[in-house]
Amino acid sequence: MSSMFKARFSHGVARLIGLVAGLIFLWIESLVLGELQRLHWFSVLAPGREVWVFPYFLVPYVVYRSVWAWCSSLIQCPSGCGRRISVHAESCTNCGAPAGRR
């Protein structure tokens, strides 16, 4: 049954992995957008370059949060109380509901 679980990291390590993934994505995105600016494609894609500021920082943040959530050993309480508990916990520390391993 343990082969069904994916390998998970501690909360701090998962945040670090997510941060590195977000920074790598930001770096790649800046290379691509720099090349588009050099080729003058911004005048075709959008009249002003300020349109790209929001997605330029939003997409790496979404990558960071997604990788962090995927690697973290914390899950939402199955009873719906909102507390994040370890995948190895027997019960929730907030409401006492059984964790019910998957």
C-alpha positions in Angstrom: 0.0 0.0 0.0 2.9 2.4 0.6 3.9 2.2 -3.1 0.7 4.1 -3.9 1.9 7.2 -2.0 4.1 9.6 -3.8 7.3 10.7 -2.2 6.7 13.9 -0.2 9.1 16.3 1.5 8.8 18.3 4.7 7.1 21.6 4.6 10.3 23.8 4.5 12.0 21.7 1.8 8.8 21.7 -0.3 8.7 25.5 -0.1 12.4 25.7 -1.2 11.7 23.4 -4.1 8.7 25.5 -5.2 10.8 28.7 -4.8 13.5 27.3 -7.0 11.0 26.1 -9.6 9.3 29.6 -9.6 12.6 31.4 -10.0 13.7 29.1 -12.9 10.4 29.7 -14.6 10.8 33.5 -14.1 14.2 33.3 -15.6 13.0 31.4 -18.7 10.0 33.7 -19.0 12.3 36.7 -19.0 14.5 35.2 -21.7 11.4 34.5 -23.9 9.9 38.0 -23.3 13.2 39.6 -23.9 13.5 37.9 -27.3 9.9 38.9 -28.2 10.8 42.5 -27.3 14.0 42.4 -29.4 12.0 41.1 -32.4 9.4 43.8 -31.9 6.6 41.4 -31.4 5.2 43.4 -28.6 3.7 45.8 -31.1 1.8 42.9 -32.7 0.8 41.1 -29.5 -0.2 44.1 -27.3 0.1 47.9 -28.0 1.7 48.6 -24.5 4.3 46.6 -22.7 2.7 47.2 -19.4 0.1 44.5 -20.3 2.8 41.9 -19.7 3.7 43.0 -16.1 0.8 41.1 -14.4 1.2 37.7 -16.1 5.0 38.1 -15.9 4.9 37.8 -12.1 1.7 35.9 -11.7 2.7 32.8 -13.7 5.9 32.1 -11.7 3.9 32.6 -8.5 1.4 30.0 -9.6 4.3 27.6 -10.5 5.8 28.2 -7.1 2.5 27.4 -5.3 1.7 24.4 -7.4 5.1 22.8 -7.0 5.0 23.6 -3.2 1.6 22.0 -2.8 2.6 18.9 -4.9 5.8 18.3 -2.9 4.5 19.1 0.6 3.7 16.5 3.1 0.8 18.5 4.4 -2.8 17.9 3.2 -6.1 19.5 4.1 -8.1 17.9 6.9 -10.6 15.5 5.4 -13.4 16.7 7.7 -13.2 20.2 6.1 -12.1 22.2 9.2 -9.4 23.8 7.1 -6.4 22.7 9.1 -3.4 21.3 7.3 -2.1 18.0 8.7 0.7 15.6 7.8 0.0 12.7 5.5 1.3 10.5 8.3 -1.1 11.8 11.0 -3.7 9.5 12.5 -6.2 12.4 13.3 -6.6 16.1 12.9 -5.1 18.2 15.7 -7.9 20.8 15.3 -11.2 18.8 15.2 -10.0 15.3 16.1 -11.4 13.7 12.9 -9.6 10.6 11.7 -7.2 11.4 8.8 -8.2 8.4 6.7 -5.1 7.5 4.8 -5.5 7.2 1.0 
